[in-house]
């Protein structure tokens, strides 16, 4: 007869969620600090011109779709 019984509690999903959220938070903080360091030392400075390329590509795609509708 056992005098001491061990009770196991399953926190599997809770543990996974805590670990994922913790590592996402830590990773985000590290990348934000590193990006600020790079920007401070003028190694990497983000430019606003990157959005123009995306707008151009989207406009081309919309024009192709409209052109196909006109042909059909």
Secondary structure by P-SEA (a helix, b strand, c coil): cccbbbbbbbaaaaaaaaaaaaaaaaaaaaaaaaaaaaaaaccbbbbcaaaaaaaaaaaaaaaaaaaaaaac
